[in-house]
Amino acid sequence: MFDLKINEQCLEHAVQRAREKGVIIPTFAQMRNPETIPDSIKERLSHTGLWDLDPVNLFRITWKNSPVDSGGGFGGVNHLVLPPELTGVKARIIVLTGKWFPTGAHKVGAAFGCLVPRLVTGQFDPITQKAVWPSTGNYCRGGAYDSALLGCSSIAVLPEGMSRERFEWLDKVAGEVIKTPGSESCIRELFDTCRNLRQSSDDVVIFNQFEEFGNYLWHYSVTGPAIEEAVQAHLDGPRGIRHLRGVVMATGSGGTIASADYIKFNYPWVRIAAVEALQCPTLLVNGFGDHRIEGIGDRHIPWIHNVKNTDMAIAVDDMAAMSCLRLFNEEPGRNCLAERGLDAALVDSLNLLGISGCANVLAAIKFARYYELGEQDLVVTVATDSVDLYRSRLEEMNEQYGSFSSLDAAVTLEHHILGQNTADMLELTVPSRKRIHNLKYFTWVEQQGKTADELLCQWYDERYWESIPDALEQIDSLIVQFNRRTGLSV
């Protein structure tokens, strides 16, 4: 899963470029525990904007950044706690918030996890090769950002139907932007474009988040412990950690949900629920279709999704997620929430949820209702990004449906949130897990060159998934050696 053999010539090129650009690479351990970052780096960060194209911002690839746009240090894990007054369920829902990463989304970490192992082994040459980043938005933004810091050429590949904010930012940062046909669900088109790029040029390296185990590893080793730390702050009652009942996340590229594997490995009773759009219910019924929950990808099962460890599939109506985005950000919506007695600080913080974050929250509500969780119980999910990447969508909805009114706000709260039901959910048995896992064959073996033997290994070999974190110590060691070679390590 990780080829860590050294290509000395390309490695020397990478060291040369890092030295020229002043790039010091953080270790995974530092991203997990930023308190271990050297004071000299922290001093530089205190004068640097969160989105600045400054290599020091690689040290901000962590869930623990101070929630400010510029300067700031590190603190606890950035998260919200949603109370029963908002969700309608007794359990508390904890939402990790990704806005305070560089680029405004945690996908910059997944991109780091895919790029750095190849960089520090010389398997990617930033001087002679281009980095290709296929995604439905945030991952290719993270990849373009990481590439810009290294001064290497990048190609962002994403569907033409994604939000305007993504393209406006990429036009300034990425070396090239390729728009593929369709929108959120059109993953095959991304893969076809990457295959054409690979066939037409020897100077490209495809960092496909749907198959790169660096994506899995980053979330397992960084996001997983962040969830654990966030939960610890809200545990009470005699059963302590046993009140953590579920981790509920959109499958997306299969990366973020890898954090749930970390949680389940340490707390085996926790259930993992995979979320998708009702309009494209691939997990639920092998379905297909188009939807508006940007950033979660569909119509296939990611190679790096550990399906055998997944306990439930939950489908969420995309209109419910879009309506919640309006509720949390339009003035009538905020007024409605305030009138219901929600804390003003919480109401002001709900703009930290983008569209997929809203969908994840709705799925967490369904999960809590299905299992009849109590007031001592906790459910965890993630908001990959914030409304900042979707303000154009709010404008479009106002044009399409008219201004969001007080009545719209009340209906959204009562119907889509407080009235969220347990339809479109499936507890996964061994046969249903295997049915979903076997869908990988049609994408990855028939189309993308994986082997059926490895597909079977993912299912039958218990060490397959458990061995991935074993690479972490060696990768961190290679990062330390790389920094020493540049002469920039501190």
Protein Blocks (a to p, Z undefined) as FASTA:
>chain_A
ZZcbdcfklmmmmmmmmmmnopacddfklmmmmmlpcfklmmmmmmccfklccfklmmmg
cfkbccbfbgjiddddddddddfklnopabdcddddfklgghhiaklmmmmmmmmmmmmn
opacfklpccddddehjmmmmmmmmmmmnopacdddddfkbcfklmmmmmmmmmbdcdde
hjfklmmlmmmmmmmmmmmpckbccddfklmmklmmmmmmmmmmmmmmmmmmmggcjklm
mlpmbdcddfklommmmmmmmmmmmmmmbccdddddfklcfklnopacddfbehkaghia
cfklcfklpcbdcdddfklmmmmmmmmmpmklmmmmmmnopafklmmmmmmpcfklmmmm
mmmmmmmmmnopafkbccddddfbafklmmmmmmmmmmmnopadfklmmmmmmmmmmmpc
fehiacddfklmmmmmmmmmmmmmmmnopafklmmmmmmmmklmmmmmmmmmmmmmmmmm
mmmmnopaZZ
